[in-house]
Amino acid sequence: MELIVECYSGYTYAQEPRAFIWRGRRYVVQEVERTWRTPEGLHFLVCTEEGGFFELAYDEAGDIWSMKEC
C-alpha cells in the first residue's frame, strides 16, 4: 500500500497533515482531531472532507508514513 502524505512543515517536518493519497485517491484533511507522540513518532487522528476518520502516523527514524482507517 503506497501512502503519500502532504503536510504543513513550519519549524519541523510533519507538523500537521493537510491531505494524503491512498490507493490512488486524494483525501483532504478537514480537521486534525487529535495529535500525540509515541517513541516512534507523531500520530494524527484526522477527519477528511468526506467524513472518514483515519490515523496517520509518521515514523521519524524510518521517515515513513503509515495509516489506518478508524
mmCIF file of the N, C-alpha and C atoms, coordinates in Angstrom:
data_MODEL
# 
_entry.id   MODEL 
# 
loop_
_atom_site.group_PDB 
_atom_site.id 
_atom_site.type_symbol 
_atom_site.label_atom_id 
_atom_site.label_alt_id 
_atom_site.label_comp_id 
_atom_site.label_asym_id 
_atom_site.label_entity_id 
_atom_site.label_seq_id 
_atom_site.pdbx_PDB_ins_code 
_atom_site.Cartn_x 
_atom_site.Cartn_y 
_atom_site.Cartn_z 
_atom_site.occupancy 
_atom_site.B_iso_or_equiv 
_atom_site.pdbx_formal_charge 
_atom_site.auth_seq_id 
_atom_site.auth_comp_id 
_atom_site.auth_asym_id 
_atom_site.auth_atom_id 
_atom_site.pdbx_PDB_model_num 
ATOM 1   N N  . MET A 1 1  ? 0.855   -1.189 0.000  1.00 0.00 ? 1  MET A N  1 
ATOM 2   C CA . MET A 1 1  ? 0.000   0.000  0.000  1.00 0.00 ? 1  MET A CA 1 
ATOM 3   C C  . MET A 1 1  ? 0.886   1.232  0.000  1.00 0.00 ? 1  MET A C  1 
ATOM 4   N N  . GLU A 1 2  ? 0.747   2.041  -1.032 1.00 0.00 ? 2  GLU A N  1 
ATOM 5   C CA . GLU A 1 2  ? 1.518   3.273  -1.079 1.00 0.00 ? 2  GLU A CA 1 
ATOM 6   C C  . GLU A 1 2  ? 0.699   4.401  -0.470 1.00 0.00 ? 2  GLU A C  1 
ATOM 7   N N  . LEU A 1 3  ? 1.332   5.109  0.448  1.00 0.00 ? 3  LEU A N  1 
ATOM 8   C CA . LEU A 1 3  ? 0.696   6.230  1.126  1.00 0.00 ? 3  LEU A CA 1 
ATOM 9   C C  . LEU A 1 3  ? 1.586   7.446  0.956  1.00 0.00 ? 3  LEU A C  1 
ATOM 10  N N  . ILE A 1 4  ? 1.017   8.513  0.448  1.00 0.00 ? 4  ILE A N  1 
ATOM 11  C CA . ILE A 1 4  ? 1.728   9.778  0.310  1.00 0.00 ? 4  ILE A CA 1 
ATOM 12  C C  . ILE A 1 4  ? 0.985   10.805 1.147  1.00 0.00 ? 4  ILE A C  1 
ATOM 13  N N  . VAL A 1 5  ? 1.693   11.464 2.050  1.00 0.00 ? 5  VAL A N  1 
ATOM 14  C CA . VAL A 1 5  ? 1.071   12.461 2.929  1.00 0.00 ? 5  VAL A CA 1 
ATOM 15  C C  . VAL A 1 5  ? 1.610   13.841 2.590  1.00 0.00 ? 5  VAL A C  1 
ATOM 16  N N  . GLU A 1 6  ? 0.704   14.777 2.371  1.00 0.00 ? 6  GLU A N  1 
ATOM 17  C CA . GLU A 1 6  ? 1.052   16.182 2.187  1.00 0.00 ? 6  GLU A CA 1 
ATOM 18  C C  . GLU A 1 6  ? 0.856   16.848 3.539  1.00 0.00 ? 6  GLU A C  1 
ATOM 19  N N  . CYS A 1 7  ? 1.898   17.489 4.041  1.00 0.00 ? 7  CYS A N  1 
ATOM 20  C CA . CYS A 1 7  ? 1.765   18.063 5.380  1.00 0.00 ? 7  CYS A CA 1 
ATOM 21  C C  . CYS A 1 7  ? 2.357   19.461 5.451  1.00 0.00 ? 7  CYS A C  1 
ATOM 22  N N  . TYR A 1 8  ? 1.882   20.199 6.422  1.00 0.00 ? 8  TYR A N  1 
ATOM 23  C CA . TYR A 1 8  ? 2.455   21.500 6.746  1.00 0.00 ? 8  TYR A CA 1 
ATOM 24  C C  . TYR A 1 8  ? 3.700   21.246 7.572  1.00 0.00 ? 8  TYR A C  1 
ATOM 25  N N  . SER A 1 9  ? 4.772   21.912 7.182  1.00 0.00 ? 9  SER A N  1 
ATOM 26  C CA . SER A 1 9  ? 6.024   21.803 7.926  1.00 0.00 ? 9  SER A CA 1 
ATOM 27  C C  . SER A 1 9  ? 6.538   23.211 8.169  1.00 0.00 ? 9  SER A C  1 
ATOM 28  N N  . GLY A 1 10 ? 6.375   23.682 9.391  1.00 0.00 ? 10 GLY A N  1 
ATOM 29  C CA . GLY A 1 10 ? 6.837   25.013 9.763  1.00 0.00 ? 10 GLY A CA 1 
ATOM 30  C C  . GLY A 1 10 ? 8.220   24.923 10.362 1.00 0.00 ? 10 GLY A C  1 
ATOM 31  N N  . TYR A 1 11 ? 8.290   24.875 11.669 1.00 0.00 ? 11 TYR A N  1 
ATOM 32  C CA . TYR A 1 11 ? 9.586   24.797 12.339 1.00 0.00 ? 11 TYR A CA 1 
ATOM 33  C C  . TYR A 1 11 ? 10.151  23.385 12.352 1.00 0.00 ? 11 TYR A C  1 
ATOM 34  N N  . THR A 1 12 ? 9.322   22.363 12.116 1.00 0.00 ? 12 THR A N  1 
ATOM 35  C CA . THR A 1 12 ? 9.785   20.974 11.985 1.00 0.00 ? 12 THR A CA 1 
ATOM 36  C C  . THR A 1 12 ? 8.984   20.316 10.869 1.00 0.00 ? 12 THR A C  1 
ATOM 37  N N  . TYR A 1 13 ? 9.471   19.146 10.423 1.00 0.00 ? 13 TYR A N  1 
ATOM 38  C CA . TYR A 1 13 ? 8.752   18.403 9.395  1.00 0.00 ? 13 TYR A CA 1 
ATOM 39  C C  . TYR A 1 13 ? 7.529   17.722 10.012 1.00 0.00 ? 13 TYR A C  1 
ATOM 40  N N  . ALA A 1 14 ? 6.506   17.605 9.229  1.00 0.00 ? 14 ALA A N  1 
ATOM 41  C CA . ALA A 1 14 ? 5.289   16.866 9.597  1.00 0.00 ? 14 ALA A CA 1 
ATOM 42  C C  . ALA A 1 14 ? 4.579   17.450 10.806 1.00 0.00 ? 14 ALA A C  1 
ATOM 43  N N  . GLN A 1 15 ? 4.407   18.765 10.815 1.00 0.00 ? 15 GLN A N  1 
ATOM 44  C CA . GLN A 1 15 ? 3.673   19.379 11.923 1.00 0.00 ? 15 GLN A CA 1 
ATOM 45  C C  . GLN A 1 15 ? 2.188   19.067 11.864 1.00 0.00 ? 15 GLN A C  1 
ATOM 46  N N  . GLU A 1 16 ? 1.638   19.026 10.639 1.00 0.00 ? 16 GLU A N  1 
ATOM 47  C CA . GLU A 1 16 ? 0.202   18.778 10.510 1.00 0.00 ? 16 GLU A CA 1 
ATOM 48  C C  . GLU A 1 16 ? -0.114  18.275 9.114  1.00 0.00 ? 16 GLU A C  1 
ATOM 49  N N  . PRO A 1 17 ? -0.757  17.110 9.001  1.00 0.00 ? 17 PRO A N  1 
ATOM 50  C CA . PRO A 1 17 ? -1.135  16.615 7.679  1.00 0.00 ? 17 PRO A CA 1 
ATOM 51  C C  . PRO A 1 17 ? -2.262  17.453 7.079  1.00 0.00 ? 17 PRO A C  1 
ATOM 52  N N  . ARG A 1 18 ? -2.155  17.722 5.786  1.00 0.00 ? 18 ARG A N  1 
ATOM 53  C CA . ARG A 1 18 ? -3.174  18.511 5.087  1.00 0.00 ? 18 ARG A CA 1 
ATOM 54  C C  . ARG A 1 18 ? -3.988  17.652 4.122  1.00 0.00 ? 18 ARG A C  1 
ATOM 55  N N  . ALA A 1 19 ? -3.351  16.610 3.572  1.00 0.00 ? 19 ALA A N  1 
ATOM 56  C CA . ALA A 1 19 ? -4.017  15.699 2.638  1.00 0.00 ? 19 ALA A CA 1 
ATOM 57  C C  . ALA A 1 19 ? -3.162  14.444 2.532  1.00 0.00 ? 19 ALA A C  1 
ATOM 58  N N  . PHE A 1 20 ? -3.779  13.375 2.022  1.00 0.00 ? 20 PHE A N  1 
ATOM 59  C CA . PHE A 1 20 ? -2.997  12.173 1.754  1.00 0.00 ? 20 PHE A CA 1 
ATOM 60  C C  . PHE A 1 20 ? -3.578  11.432 0.565  1.00 0.00 ? 20 PHE A C  1 
ATOM 61  N N  . ILE A 1 21 ? -2.716  10.699 -0.106 1.00 0.00 ? 21 ILE A N  1 
ATOM 62  C CA . ILE A 1 21 ? -3.109  9.911  -1.264 1.00 0.00 ? 21 ILE A CA 1 
ATOM 63  C C  . ILE A 1 21 ? -2.948  8.452  -0.877 1.00 0.00 ? 21 ILE A C  1 
ATOM 64  N N  . TRP A 1 22 ? -4.042  7.708  -1.005 1.00 0.00 ? 22 TRP A N  1 
ATOM 65  C CA . TRP A 1 22 ? -4.068  6.295  -0.641 1.00 0.00 ? 22 TRP A CA 1 
ATOM 66  C C  . TRP A 1 22 ? -4.878  5.555  -1.684 1.00 0.00 ? 22 TRP A C  1 
ATOM 67  N N  . ARG A 1 23 ? -4.294  4.483  -2.207 1.00 0.00 ? 23 ARG A N  1 
ATOM 68  C CA . ARG A 1 23 ? -4.945  3.678  -3.253 1.00 0.00 ? 23 ARG A CA 1 
ATOM 69  C C  . ARG A 1 23 ? -5.378  4.528  -4.442 1.00 0.00 ? 23 ARG A C  1 
ATOM 70  N N  . GLY A 1 24 ? -4.523  5.488  -4.791 1.00 0.00 ? 24 GLY A N  1 
ATOM 71  C CA . GLY A 1 24 ? -4.774  6.325  -5.958 1.00 0.00 ? 24 GLY A CA 1 
ATOM 72  C C  . GLY A 1 24 ? -5.791  7.434  -5.769 1.00 0.00 ? 24 GLY A C  1 
ATOM 73  N N  . ARG A 1 25 ? -6.276  7.612  -4.573 1.00 0.00 ? 25 ARG A N  1 
ATOM 74  C CA . ARG A 1 25 ? -7.287  8.648  -4.293 1.00 0.00 ? 25 ARG A CA 1 
ATOM 75  C C  . ARG A 1 25 ? -6.741  9.656  -3.300 1.00 0.00 ? 25 ARG A C  1 
ATOM 76  N N  . ARG A 1 26 ? -7.017  10.928 -3.549 1.00 0.00 ? 26 ARG A N  1 
ATOM 77  C CA . ARG A 1 26 ? -6.556  12.002 -2.661 1.00 0.00 ? 26 ARG A CA 1 
ATOM 78  C C  . ARG A 1 26 ? -7.657  12.348 -1.669 1.00 0.00 ? 26 ARG A C  1 
ATOM 79  N N  . TYR A 1 27 ? -7.296  12.355 -0.384 1.00 0.00 ? 27 TYR A N  1 
ATOM 80  C CA . TYR A 1 27 ? -8.206  12.713 0.703  1.00 0.00 ? 27 TYR A CA 1 
ATOM 81  C C  . TYR A 1 27 ? -7.718  14.021 1.318  1.00 0.00 ? 27 TYR A C  1 
ATOM 82  N N  . VAL A 1 28 ? -8.587  14.995 1.410  1.00 0.00 ? 28 VAL A N  1 
ATOM 83  C CA . VAL A 1 28 ? -8.243  16.279 2.025  1.00 0.00 ? 28 VAL A CA 1 
ATOM 84  C C  . VAL A 1 28 ? -8.632  16.234 3.500  1.00 0.00 ? 28 VAL A C  1 
ATOM 85  N N  . VAL A 1 29 ? -7.687  16.600 4.355  1.00 0.00 ? 29 VAL A N  1 
ATOM 86  C CA . VAL A 1 29 ? -7.939  16.613 5.797  1.00 0.00 ? 29 VAL A CA 1 
ATOM 87  C C  . VAL A 1 29 ? -8.761  17.853 6.127  1.00 0.00 ? 29 VAL A C  1 
ATOM 88  N N  . GLN A 1 30 ? -9.937  17.625 6.661  1.00 0.00 ? 30 GLN A N  1 
ATOM 89  C CA . GLN A 1 30 ? -10.793 18.745 7.074  1.00 0.00 ? 30 GLN A CA 1 
ATOM 90  C C  . GLN A 1 30 ? -10.368 19.241 8.448  1.00 0.00 ? 30 GLN A C  1 
ATOM 91  N N  . GLU A 1 31 ? -10.052 18.294 9.343  1.00 0.00 ? 31 GLU A N  1 
ATOM 92  C CA . GLU A 1 31 ? -9.682  18.678 10.706 1.00 0.00 ? 31 GLU A CA 1 
ATOM 93  C C  . GLU A 1 31 ? -8.770  17.615 11.318 1.00 0.00 ? 31 GLU A C  1 
ATOM 94  N N  . VAL A 1 32 ? -7.792  18.094 12.077 1.00 0.00 ? 32 VAL A N  1 
ATOM 95  C CA . VAL A 1 32 ? -6.970  17.201 12.887 1.00 0.00 ? 32 VAL A CA 1 
ATOM 96  C C  . VAL A 1 32 ? -7.652  17.133 14.252 1.00 0.00 ? 32 VAL A C  1 
ATOM 97  N N  . GLU A 1 33 ? -8.225  15.988 14.561 1.00 0.00 ? 33 GLU A N  1 
ATOM 98  C CA . GLU A 1 33 ? -8.980  15.811 15.804 1.00 0.00 ? 33 GLU A CA 1 
ATOM 99  C C  . GLU A 1 33 ? -8.069  15.668 17.023 1.00 0.00 ? 33 GLU A C  1 
ATOM 100 N N  . ARG A 1 34 ? -6.935  15.019 16.826 1.00 0.00 ? 34 ARG A N  1 
ATOM 101 C CA . ARG A 1 34 ? -6.031  14.743 17.955 1.00 0.00 ? 34 ARG A CA 1 
ATOM 102 C C  . ARG A 1 34 ? -4.622  14.512 17.425 1.00 0.00 ? 34 ARG A C  1 
ATOM 103 N N  . THR A 1 35 ? -3.630  14.947 18.196 1.00 0.00 ? 35 THR A N  1 
ATOM 104 C CA . THR A 1 35 ? -2.219  14.719 17.881 1.00 0.00 ? 35 THR A CA 1 
ATOM 105 C C  . THR A 1 35 ? -1.547  14.182 19.123 1.00 0.00 ? 35 THR A C  1 
ATOM 106 N N  . TRP A 1 36 ? -0.698  13.161 18.949 1.00 0.00 ? 36 TRP A N  1 
ATOM 107 C CA . TRP A 1 36 ? 0.059   12.646 20.087 1.00 0.00 ? 36 TRP A CA 1 
ATOM 108 C C  . TRP A 1 36 ? 1.381   12.085 19.599 1.00 0.00 ? 36 TRP A C  1 
ATOM 109 N N  . ARG A 1 37 ? 2.296   11.925 20.524 1.00 0.00 ? 37 ARG A N  1 
ATOM 110 C CA . ARG A 1 37 ? 3.631   11.431 20.220 1.00 0.00 ? 37 ARG A CA 1 
ATOM 111 C C  . ARG A 1 37 ? 3.857   10.110 20.932 1.00 0.00 ? 37 ARG A C  1 
ATOM 112 N N  . THR A 1 38 ? 4.481   9.177  20.220 1.00 0.00 ? 38 THR A N  1 
ATOM 113 C CA . THR A 1 38 ? 4.922   7.912  20.788 1.00 0.00 ? 38 THR A CA 1 
ATOM 114 C C  . THR A 1 38 ? 6.449   7.875  20.625 1.00 0.00 ? 38 THR A C  1 
ATOM 115 N N  . PRO A 1 39 ? 7.121   6.869  21.174 1.00 0.00 ? 39 PRO A N  1 
ATOM 116 C CA . PRO A 1 39 ? 8.571   6.789  20.966 1.00 0.00 ? 39 PRO A CA 1 
ATOM 117 C C  . PRO A 1 39 ? 8.956   6.721  19.477 1.00 0.00 ? 39 PRO A C  1 
ATOM 118 N N  . GLU A 1 40 ? 8.065   6.203  18.631 1.00 0.00 ? 40 GLU A N  1 
ATOM 119 C CA . GLU A 1 40 ? 8.368   6.094  17.210 1.00 0.00 ? 40 GLU A CA 1 
ATOM 120 C C  . GLU A 1 40 ? 8.180   7.414  16.467 1.00 0.00 ? 40 GLU A C  1 
ATOM 121 N N  . GLY A 1 41 ? 7.244   8.242  16.924 1.00 0.00 ? 41 GLY A N  1 
ATOM 122 C CA . GLY A 1 41 ? 6.992   9.499  16.221 1.00 0.00 ? 41 GLY A CA 1 
ATOM 123 C C  . GLY A 1 41 ? 5.604   10.043 16.469 1.00 0.00 ? 41 GLY A C  1 
ATOM 124 N N  . LEU A 1 42 ? 5.171   10.896 15.549 1.00 0.00 ? 42 LEU A N  1 
ATOM 125 C CA . LEU A 1 42 ? 3.897   11.601 15.683 1.00 0.00 ? 42 LEU A CA 1 
ATOM 126 C C  . LEU A 1 42 ? 2.736   10.787 15.130 1.00 0.00 ? 42 LEU A C  1 
ATOM 127 N N  . HIS A 1 43 ? 1.574   10.958 15.767 1.00 0.00 ? 43 HIS A N  1 
ATOM 128 C CA . HIS A 1 43 ? 0.328   10.342 15.313 1.00 0.00 ? 43 HIS A CA 1 
ATOM 129 C C  . HIS A 1 43 ? -0.732  11.439 15.223 1.00 0.00 ? 43 HIS A C  1 
ATOM 130 N N  . PHE A 1 44 ? -1.588  11.314 14.217 1.00 0.00 ? 44 PHE A N  1 
ATOM 131 C CA . PHE A 1 44 ? -2.652  12.285 13.997 1.00 0.00 ? 44 PHE A CA 1 
ATOM 132 C C  . PHE A 1 44 ? -3.949  11.545 13.725 1.00 0.00 ? 44 PHE A C  1 
ATOM 133 N N  . LEU A 1 45 ? -4.989  11.881 14.453 1.00 0.00 ? 45 LEU A N  1 
ATOM 134 C CA . LEU A 1 45 ? -6.329  11.402 14.146 1.00 0.00 ? 45 LEU A CA 1 
ATOM 135 C C  . LEU A 1 45 ? -6.977  12.502 13.320 1.00 0.00 ? 45 LEU A C  1 
ATOM 136 N N  . VAL A 1 46 ? -7.309  12.179 12.062 1.00 0.00 ? 46 VAL A N  1 
ATOM 137 C CA . VAL A 1 46 ? -7.832  13.195 11.159 1.00 0.00 ? 46 VAL A CA 1 
ATOM 138 C C  . VAL A 1 46 ? -9.212  12.815 10.647 1.00 0.00 ? 46 VAL A C  1 
ATOM 139 N N  . CYS A 1 47 ? -9.976  13.843 10.313 1.00 0.00 ? 47 CYS A N  1 
ATOM 140 C CA . CYS A 1 47 ? -11.278 13.684 9.670  1.00 0.00 ? 47 CYS A CA 1 
ATOM 141 C C  . CYS A 1 47 ? -11.139 14.284 8.272  1.00 0.00 ? 47 CYS A C  1 
ATOM 142 N N  . THR A 1 48 ? -11.570 13.539 7.258  1.00 0.00 ? 48 THR A N  1 
ATOM 143 C CA . THR A 1 48 ? -11.470 14.032 5.884  1.00 0.00 ? 48 THR A CA 1 
ATOM 144 C C  . THR A 1 48 ? -12.733 14.797 5.493  1.00 0.00 ? 48 THR A C  1 
ATOM 145 N N  . GLU A 1 49 ? -12.663 15.473 4.361  1.00 0.00 ? 49 GLU A N  1 
ATOM 146 C CA . GLU A 1 49 ? -13.823 16.222 3.869  1.00 0.00 ? 49 GLU A CA 1 
ATOM 147 C C  . GLU A 1 49 ? -15.025 15.319 3.637  1.00 0.00 ? 49 GLU A C  1 
ATOM 148 N N  . GLU A 1 50 ? -14.769 14.042 3.327  1.00 0.00 ? 50 GLU A N  1 
ATOM 149 C CA . GLU A 1 50 ? -15.856 13.088 3.098  1.00 0.00 ? 50 GLU A CA 1 
ATOM 150 C C  . GLU A 1 50 ? -16.438 12.542 4.397  1.00 0.00 ? 50 GLU A C  1 
ATOM 151 N N  . GLY A 1 51 ? -15.816 12.872 5.537  1.00 0.00 ? 51 GLY A N  1 
ATOM 152 C CA . GLY A 1 51 ? -16.317 12.415 6.822  1.00 0.00 ? 51 GLY A CA 1 
ATOM 153 C C  . GLY A 1 51 ? -15.648 11.169 7.360  1.00 0.00 ? 51 GLY A C  1 
ATOM 154 N N  . GLY A 1 52 ? -14.629 10.670 6.675  1.00 0.00 ? 52 GLY A N  1 
ATOM 155 C CA . GLY A 1 52 ? -13.908 9.500  7.156  1.00 0.00 ? 52 GLY A CA 1 
ATOM 156 C C  . GLY A 1 52 ? -12.884 9.862  8.219  1.00 0.00 ? 52 GLY A C  1 
ATOM 157 N N  . PHE A 1 53 ? -12.613 8.932  9.117  1.00 0.00 ? 53 PHE A N  1 
ATOM 158 C CA . PHE A 1 53 ? -11.607 9.133  10.157 1.00 0.00 ? 53 PHE A CA 1 
ATOM 159 C C  . PHE A 1 53 ? -10.446 8.178  9.923  1.00 0.00 ? 53 PHE A C  1 
ATOM 160 N N  . PHE A 1 54 ? -9.232  8.725  10.017 1.00 0.00 ? 54 PHE A N  1 
ATOM 161 C CA . PHE A 1 54 ? -8.021  7.960  9.780  1.00 0.00 ? 54 PHE A CA 1 
ATOM 162 C C  . PHE A 1 54 ? -6.969  8.346  10.814 1.00 0.00 ? 54 PHE A C  1 
ATOM 163 N N  . GLU A 1 55 ? -6.136  7.389  11.152 1.00 0.00 ? 55 GLU A N  1 
ATOM 164 C CA . GLU A 1 55 ? -4.968  7.676  11.990 1.00 0.00 ? 55 GLU A CA 1 
ATOM 165 C C  . GLU A 1 55 ? -3.747  7.641  11.086 1.00 0.00 ? 55 GLU A C  1 
ATOM 166 N N  . LEU A 1 56 ? -3.073  8.775  10.998 1.00 0.00 ? 56 LEU A N  1 
ATOM 167 C CA . LEU A 1 56 ? -1.833  8.872  10.245 1.00 0.00 ? 56 LEU A CA 1 
ATOM 168 C C  . LEU A 1 56 ? -0.688  8.887  11.243 1.00 0.00 ? 56 LEU A C  1 
ATOM 169 N N  . ALA A 1 57 ? 0.346   8.102  10.976 1.00 0.00 ? 57 ALA A N  1 
ATOM 170 C CA . ALA A 1 57 ? 1.489   8.025  11.886 1.00 0.00 ? 57 ALA A CA 1 
ATOM 171 C C  . ALA A 1 57 ? 2.772   8.241  11.097 1.00 0.00 ? 57 ALA A C  1 
ATOM 172 N N  . TYR A 1 58 ? 3.651   9.063  11.642 1.00 0.00 ? 58 TYR A N  1 
ATOM 173 C CA . TYR A 1 58 ? 4.935   9.330  10.996 1.00 0.00 ? 58 TYR A CA 1 
ATOM 174 C C  . TYR A 1 58 ? 6.050   8.742  11.840 1.00 0.00 ? 58 TYR A C  1 
ATOM 175 N N  . ASP A 1 59 ? 6.725   7.734  11.312 1.00 0.00 ? 59 ASP A N  1 
ATOM 176 C CA . ASP A 1 59 ? 7.881   7.103  11.960 1.00 0.00 ? 59 ASP A CA 1 
ATOM 177 C C  . ASP A 1 59 ? 9.099   7.966  11.635 1.00 0.00 ? 59 ASP A C  1 
ATOM 178 N N  . GLU A 1 60 ? 9.556   8.724  12.609 1.00 0.00 ? 60 GLU A N  1 
ATOM 179 C CA . GLU A 1 60 ? 10.635  9.675  12.371 1.00 0.00 ? 60 GLU A CA 1 
ATOM 180 C C  . GLU A 1 60 ? 11.953  9.001  12.018 1.00 0.00 ? 60 GLU A C  1 
ATOM 181 N N  . ALA A 1 61 ? 12.279  7.900  12.671 1.00 0.00 ? 61 ALA A N  1 
ATOM 182 C CA . ALA A 1 61 ? 13.555  7.220  12.408 1.00 0.00 ? 61 ALA A CA 1 
ATOM 183 C C  . ALA A 1 61 ? 13.577  6.625  11.003 1.00 0.00 ? 61 ALA A C  1 
ATOM 184 N N  . GLY A 1 62 ? 12.471  6.055  10.585 1.00 0.00 ? 62 GLY A N  1 
ATOM 185 C CA . GLY A 1 62 ? 12.394  5.424  9.275  1.00 0.00 ? 62 GLY A CA 1 
ATOM 186 C C  . GLY A 1 62 ? 11.949  6.351  8.164  1.00 0.00 ? 62 GLY A C  1 
ATOM 187 N N  . ASP A 1 63 ? 11.494  7.571  8.534  1.00 0.00 ? 63 ASP A N  1 
ATOM 188 C CA . ASP A 1 63 ? 10.962  8.549  7.577  1.00 0.00 ? 63 ASP A CA 1 
ATOM 189 C C  . ASP A 1 63 ? 9.846   7.920  6.739  1.00 0.00 ? 63 ASP A C  1 
ATOM 190 N N  . ILE A 1 64 ? 8.917   7.239  7.445  1.00 0.00 ? 64 ILE A N  1 
ATOM 191 C CA . ILE A 1 64 ? 7.836   6.517  6.772  1.00 0.00 ? 64 ILE A CA 1 
ATOM 192 C C  . ILE A 1 64 ? 6.491   6.879  7.412  1.00 0.00 ? 64 ILE A C  1 
ATOM 193 N N  . TRP A 1 65 ? 5.507   7.127  6.556  1.00 0.00 ? 65 TRP A N  1 
ATOM 194 C CA . TRP A 1 65 ? 4.137   7.351  6.999  1.00 0.00 ? 65 TRP A CA 1 
ATOM 195 C C  . TRP A 1 65 ? 3.370   6.026  6.952  1.00 0.00 ? 65 TRP A C  1 
ATOM 196 N N  . SER A 1 66 ? 2.453   5.844  7.890  1.00 0.00 ? 66 SER A N  1 
ATOM 197 C CA . SER A 1 66 ? 1.519   4.719  7.844  1.00 0.00 ? 66 SER A CA 1 
ATOM 198 C C  . SER A 1 66 ? 0.135   5.249  8.188  1.00 0.00 ? 66 SER A C  1 
ATOM 199 N N  . MET A 1 67 ? -0.879  4.449  7.865  1.00 0.00 ? 67 MET A N  1 
ATOM 200 C CA . MET A 1 67 ? -2.249  4.909  8.053  1.00 0.00 ? 67 MET A CA 1 
ATOM 201 C C  . MET A 1 67 ? -3.138  3.729  8.394  1.00 0.00 ? 67 MET A C  1 
ATOM 202 N N  . LYS A 1 68 ? -4.131  3.982  9.220  1.00 0.00 ? 68 LYS A N  1 
ATOM 203 C CA . LYS A 1 68 ? -5.180  3.006  9.430  1.00 0.00 ? 68 LYS A CA 1 
ATOM 204 C C  . LYS A 1 68 ? -6.508  3.726  9.489  1.00 0.00 ? 68 LYS A C  1 
ATOM 205 N N  . GLU A 1 69 ? -7.527  3.079  8.929  1.00 0.00 ? 69 GLU A N  1 
ATOM 206 C CA . GLU A 1 69 ? -8.865  3.644  8.925  1.00 0.00 ? 69 GLU A CA 1 
ATOM 207 C C  . GLU A 1 69 ? -9.514  3.386  10.269 1.00 0.00 ? 69 GLU A C  1 
ATOM 208 N N  . CYS A 1 70 ? -10.178 4.391  10.803 1.00 0.00 ? 70 CYS A N  1 
ATOM 209 C CA . CYS A 1 70 ? -10.809 4.263  12.126 1.00 0.00 ? 70 CYS A CA 1 
ATOM 210 C C  . CYS A 1 70 ? -12.306 4.103  11.999 1.00 0.00 ? 70 CYS A C  1 
# 
